Amino acid sequence: MITVIDHEINWSAACEEHAGAVNRLARLILGSAEDAADATQLTFERAIRRQRGYDRGRPLRPWLMGIAGHEALSLARRRRRFAWVPLLSTTPAYQPPHEGSPVWEAVAALPPGHRAVVALFYVCGYSLEEVASILGLPAGTVGSRLHTARRRLRELLADDGAERSARA
């Protein structure tokens, strides 16, 4: 549990406790371990700068996850605008959990905003209202994105299933 010293958050302990969850969310949104590390760093930098806005009566993790979601989505938009292509890469590409799974390949094909909602709802286990609060969106928008993501995932997985049947 994070300790508060003289009304200040012990950021070393907070980072140790929450960095893994923040990084997992960023990796699910961004699809890249390197970009996720950047988003994780930016999340904690922003949290430290804005710690006066944190309500200490509430849990720290959802507040950090909200910042992480925004940072990852912002980074995804910047990366889309400036597509960097490395000349030589010695680092293997990030593979989501359950590497090669049709489900994770379909999730990776969703737009970043929809991936964020899917990740927070299904992977992190937050409720619809909590996801809305974390991302700073109306609950209706989160519900709509979740519905659209589910529909798109069904389509992608049905296409994948038909493609596999055709090859068999």
Summary of the structure (lengths in Angstrom):
residues: 168
radius of gyration: 17.5
end to end distance: 52.4
largest distance: 65.6
contacts: 475
relative contact order: 0.12
helix: 70%
strand: 2%
